[in-house]
């Protein structure tokens, strides 16, 4: 007998209400629904919680590139692989703020800053705090991804006004050790706990197309949905095979399977922003359109994502016009 799951849009709990934990069989049943039924459920839930034609525009800047001590098999910035990327020092605060102003002028409402570290050193925290405070002063939402954080570092970022911290779980707990050996899955969850305890919103998702099974994708989303508070942002990346990396020759994920994962993320986390992140350069306009219908409502804009290519603003603007989409506006602070 199939598990009974009623996820009609009218019954989606409001943010802050009690939630039942979702199980792997329940989520698997949803994921494997007939495609039209799955998209109908996901879009109904999306429409009940968001403007279905508004997409959050975020910009991502690499503030410290390359030389990372982690061995993530997908990453161009790992020091373990001959990807040809040279390591750089932490970017100057003034340059970061200048780039943030350009992003704001281009319509971005959230500014994300990423450093290729296993974890930040205390000597770097003054500059990181200054970046957060400076971007906040421009009237933008702030997001950082710096690797693992201690409770003390999390508290300091919270005091600076950091809105979001990104720390992806990447994949399922079962498959994790096939991709990364220098950090445990539990380490990822510990940082998410530290960030949440400090009062910072969580941005956490994963990467599809690394050789994982459908059950791994489902398990990853079940883990995120069952956190004490689900992530407010859920980035879903499509693997970009990096020459020299361990996954350089990985076969791409089927686009329909990718859309199914977006839809499941929307159903399991109704009030979260679900972001199409890396890999959009390899997605057709039709695949992206299906993702937006299935509940994706956030993208990164600009020519690059850290070190990877990204569709330029002209392409995104053309696609948005074709689909009748608009940029989501940042709500004024209370």
C-alpha positions in Angstrom: 0.0 0.0 0.0 1.3 3.4 -0.9 1.6 5.9 2.0 -1.2 8.5 2.1 0.1 12.0 1.7 -2.2 15.0 1.2 -0.1 18.0 0.2 -2.8 20.2 -1.2 -1.8 23.9 -1.3 -4.6 24.9 1.1 -3.2 22.5 3.8 0.5 23.7 3.7 1.4 24.9 7.1 2.3 28.5 7.7 5.8 29.5 8.6 6.4 28.9 12.3 3.6 26.3 12.7 4.3 22.8 13.9 5.4 20.4 11.2 5.3 16.6 10.9 8.6 15.0 9.9 8.6 13.7 6.4 9.9 10.1 5.9 11.9 8.8 3.0 9.1 6.6 1.7 6.7 9.5 1.8 9.1 11.8 -0.1 9.9 9.0 -2.6 6.2 8.5 -3.3 5.8 12.2 -4.1 9.0 12.3 -6.2 7.8 9.3 -8.3 4.3 10.6 -9.0 3.3 11.0 -12.7 5.2 14.1 -13.9 2.1 16.2 -14.5 0.6 15.3 -11.0 4.0 16.2 -9.4 4.2 19.5 -11.1 0.6 20.3 -10.3 1.1 19.7 -6.6 4.4 21.6 -6.6 3.0 24.6 -8.5 -0.1 24.8 -6.4 2.0 24.9 -3.2 4.3 27.5 -4.8 1.4 29.7 -5.8 -0.1 29.5 -2.3 3.1 30.8 -0.8 4.7 33.1 -3.4 4.0 35.3 -6.4 4.4 32.6 -9.1 5.8 35.1 -11.5 8.5 36.7 -9.3 12.1 35.5 -9.1 14.6 36.5 -6.5 17.8 37.9 -8.1 21.0 37.2 -6.2 24.6 37.9 -7.0 27.6 35.8 -6.0 31.1 37.0 -5.6 34.2 34.9 -4.8 36.0 37.0 -2.1 38.8 34.4 -1.7 39.4 31.9 -4.6 41.2 28.6 -4.7 43.6 26.7 -2.5 40.9 25.0 -0.4 42.1 22.2 1.8 38.9 20.2 1.3 38.8 17.4 -1.4 35.2 17.9 -2.7 35.2 15.9 -5.9 33.2 18.5 -7.8 35.1 21.6 -7.0 37.5 23.7 -9.1 38.9 25.4 -5.9 40.2 22.2 -4.2 43.9 22.1 -3.7 43.7 18.3 -4.2 43.0 18.5 -7.9 44.9 19.9 -10.9 42.2 22.2 -12.1 44.5 25.0 -13.1 43.0 27.5 -10.7 45.4 29.7 -8.8 44.8 30.6 -5.2 44.1 34.2 -4.3 44.1 36.2 -1.1 41.0 37.6 0.6 39.6 40.4 -1.5 39.9 44.0 -0.1 36.7 45.3 1.6 36.5 48.3 -0.6 36.5 46.2 -3.8 33.8 43.9 -2.4 31.5 46.9 -1.6 32.1 48.3 -5.1 31.0 45.0 -6.6 28.0 44.9 -4.4 26.9 48.4 -5.5 27.2 47.3 -9.1 25.1 44.2 -8.3 22.4 46.4 -6.7 22.4 48.7 -9.6 21.8 45.7 -11.8 18.7 44.6 -9.9 20.1 42.1 -7.4 18.5 42.2 -3.9 20.8 39.7 -2.2 24.5 39.7 -2.2 26.3 36.4 -1.6 30.1 36.3 -0.8 32.0 33.0 -0.9 35.5 32.2 0.3 37.3 28.9 -0.5 38.2 28.0 3.1 37.7 24.9 5.2 36.8 27.4 7.8 37.7 31.1 8.3 40.6 32.0 10.6 40.0 34.5 13.4 42.4 37.0 11.7 40.1 37.2 8.7 36.9 37.9 10.7 37.4 41.7 11.0 37.4 42.1 7.2 34.4 39.6 6.8 32.4 41.6 9.3 33.2 44.9 7.5 32.0 43.3 4.2 28.7 42.3 5.8 28.2 45.7 7.4 29.0 47.5 4.2 26.7 45.5 2.0 23.9 45.9 4.6 24.4 49.6 4.5 23.6 49.5 0.7 20.2 48.1 1.5 20.8 44.6 0.3 20.4 41.2 2.0 23.7 39.6 2.8 24.8 36.0 2.5 28.2 34.4 3.3 29.7 31.0 2.6 33.0 30.5 4.4 33.1 26.8 5.2 32.6 25.5 8.8 31.8 28.0 11.5 32.2 27.8 15.3 29.5 29.1 17.6 31.7 32.2 18.3 32.2 33.0 14.6 28.5 32.5 14.0 27.6 34.9 16.8 30.0 37.5 15.5 28.5 37.3 12.0 25.0 37.6 13.5 26.1 40.7 15.4 27.3 42.2 12.1 23.8 41.7 10.7 24.4 38.8 8.4 21.1 37.7 7.0 21.9 34.2 5.5 24.7 31.7 5.8 25.2 29.2 3.0 26.5 25.7 3.9 25.3 23.0 1.5 24.9 19.4 2.6 25.8 18.6 -1.1 24.1 15.1 -1.2 22.7 12.3 0.9 24.5 11.1 4.0 24.9 7.7 2.4 26.6 9.1 -0.8 28.5 11.9 0.9 31.8 10.0 1.5 31.9 9.1 -2.2 32.3 12.9 -2.9 34.1 14.3 0.1 36.5 12.6 2.7 38.0 15.6 4.4 34.8 16.6 6.2 32.0 14.5 7.5 28.3 14.9 6.8 27.8 15.5 10.5 30.2 18.4 10.3 27.9 20.1 7.8 24.9 19.7 10.1 26.9 21.1 13.1 27.7 24.3 11.2 24.0 24.6 10.2 23.1 24.3 13.9 25.7 26.9 14.9 24.4 29.3 12.4 20.8 28.8 13.3 21.5 29.1 17.1 23.2 32.5 16.4 20.0 33.7 14.7 21.2 33.7 11.1 18.9 32.3 8.4 20.1 29.2 6.7 20.8 28.6 3.0 21.5 24.9 2.4 21.0 22.7 -0.6 23.0 20.4 -2.8 24.4 19.3 -6.1 22.7 17.0 -8.6 24.4 14.8 -11.2 27.4 13.6 -9.2 26.5 9.9 -9.7 24.0 9.8 -6.9 20.8 7.8 -7.1 17.3 9.3 -7.1 17.0 7.9 -3.5 20.1 10.0 -2.6 18.5 13.2 -4.0 15.3 12.4 -2.1 17.3 11.7 1.1 19.1 15.0 0.8 15.9 17.0 0.7 14.4 14.9 3.5 17.4 15.8 5.7 16.9 19.5 4.9 13.1 19.5 5.4 13.5 17.7 8.8 15.9 20.2 10.3 14.3 21.9 13.3 13.7 24.8 11.0 14.0 24.1 7.2 16.5 26.3 5.3 15.0 29.6 4.2 17.0 29.2 0.9 17.5 25.9 -0.8 20.0 26.1 -3.7 19.9 23.2 -6.1 23.0 23.0 -8.3 23.5 20.9 -11.5 27.0 19.6 -11.6 29.4 21.5 -13.9 32.1 18.9 -14.6 35.4 20.7 -14.0 38.5 19.5 -16.0 41.0 18.1 -13.5 38.4 17.4 -10.8 37.5 13.9 -9.7 34.0 14.3 -11.4 35.4 15.7 -14.6 33.9 12.9 -16.7 30.6 12.5 -14.8 27.5 11.9 -17.0 24.9 14.7 -16.7 21.6 14.3 -14.8 18.5 13.8 -16.9 16.6 17.1 -17.1 13.3 15.6 -16.1 14.9 14.1 -12.9 16.3 17.6 -12.2 12.9 19.1 -12.4 11.4 16.4 -10.2 13.9 17.3 -7.5 13.0 21.0 -7.8 9.3 20.0 -7.4 10.0 17.8 -4.4 12.0 20.6 -2.7 9.1 23.0 -3.2 6.6 20.5 -1.8 8.7 19.6 1.3 9.7 23.2 2.0 6.8 25.3 1.0 8.0 28.7 2.3 11.7 28.4 1.3 13.2 30.1 -1.7 14.3 27.3 -4.0 17.2 28.6 -6.1 18.4 27.4 -9.5 22.2 27.8 -8.9 25.2 26.4 -10.8 24.6 24.6 -14.1 22.1 26.9 -15.7 24.4 27.4 -18.7 23.8 23.7 -19.6 20.0 23.9 -19.1 17.7 24.7 -22.0 15.2 27.5 -21.6 12.5 24.9 -21.5 14.1 23.1 -18.6 14.5 26.3 -16.7 10.8 27.2 -17.4 9.7 23.9 -16.0 11.8 24.5 -12.9 10.2 27.9 -12.4 6.8 26.3 -12.8 7.8 23.5 -10.3 8.6 26.1 -7.6 12.1 27.5 -8.3 12.0 31.2 -7.5 15.5 32.4 -7.1 18.6 32.6 -9.4 22.1 33.9 -9.5 22.6 36.7 -12.0 25.9 37.7 -13.6 28.5 36.1 -15.9 30.1 33.9 -13.3 29.3 31.9 -10.1 32.5 31.8 -8.1 34.6 30.2 -10.8 31.9 28.8 -13.1 30.2 30.3 -16.1 26.6 31.6 -15.6 24.1 32.9 -18.2 24.6 36.6 -18.6 22.0 39.2 -17.7 20.9 39.6 -21.4 20.0 35.9 -21.7 18.2 36.0 -18.4 16.3 39.2 -19.3 15.2 37.6 -22.6 14.0 34.4 -20.9 12.2 36.4 -18.2 10.4 38.4 -21.0 9.4 35.2 -22.8 8.0 33.7 -19.6 6.4 36.9 -18.2 8.6 36.7 -15.1 9.8 39.7 -13.0 12.4 40.3 -10.4 11.2 39.9 -6.8 11.4 43.1 -4.8 13.0 43.2 -1.4 10.4 43.9 1.3 11.3 47.0 3.3 12.7 46.3 6.8 10.2 46.8 9.6 
